């Protein structure tokens, strides 16, 4: 019996040895490594270029000089220097609104003769534009002429007759009811003036003692007819616009400036203005007005320039290219290419020497001429990577993942 038991135990022992040899079980008594040794190995593998991992979560990276040359690494020094920004935009040539005039009448009538017979015609100040026939105006002139005749020829006899008739009928001298011919004459004259009959035309009526059949309209300024609303025979009403005249000796250029650039723009700044069809000609002008409203569609603010146009080479609605140079003063700057935009953070790689580069988060300010202002994160004299920084960043991230 004991022999059988020993045989069974021996067979079980052989089976256990077979299982151990196949790897099915891993007895702890065979493991010689102490617990926690694997973690200690991982800690020893942490990158430790400058003593620790950078506070941005990215490890510093070592790149030998020969590899830097292959990658095309270039460096630049943070320094305080004058910073200029060039604002480039487009503009459109527009009419000078201070040199526009509209011609209309205050009487009803008909256009019987049209001198300004096409749009775009050049007219001088005082030149005839049209002749208007107005029965109402003709009747007022007749009244004026009659009062003028009474004033000079019949005034005394008319007054005596009025005094006699009123005095005999009502038993009074009639002097209180005397008609003042001079007052009536001045009322009629003023009525003609209110209808924009010129003083010269009124004097002509007085001299000839004959009313004018037509009212002649004259150009109020020297310029070009940009709108013509009538033809011969057109019936016009008081206030109807007949002509729009523009003086093109000076023109405006209206440009759009983005809202984020508006703090840099002010009245008096000089700009260079170019036209594509006149590449050899450059106009220099100053901002003379900044409009007070913002466009909701384009998020831009309009600014205005004034250009002389003595030879007529500038035409309204032409497009222009505009450059405005803004002096931003002295600031701590680095090249724009040195900055890696990570969305919520701006990262640069600082040259620590001996082939080591440390990532650092910076706060940026104004930009201009390929440079960017550093408000926080660098000091003057620090050297940063200005080329191949994306390759260094990739190397640092790869090293942080694999180690």
Beta strands, then each sheet from edge to edge (+ up, - down):
strand 1: 61-62
strand 2: 74-77
strand 3: 79-95
strand 4: 100-104
strand 5: 109-114
strand 6: 122-123
strand 7: 128-133
strand 8: 214-218
strand 9: 223-228
strand 10: 235-236
strand 11: 241-246
strand 12: 250-258
strand 13: 270-275
strand 14: 278-294
strand 15: 300-308
strand 16: 319-335
strand 17: 340-341
strand 18: 346-353
strand 19: 356-368
strand 20: 371-376
strand 21: 383-387
sheet 1: 1+ 19- 18+ 17-
sheet 2: 1+ 19- 20+ 16- 3+ 12- 15+ 14- 13+
sheet 3: 2+ 21-
sheet 4: 4+ 11- 9+ 6-
sheet 5: 8+ 7- 5+ 10-
end
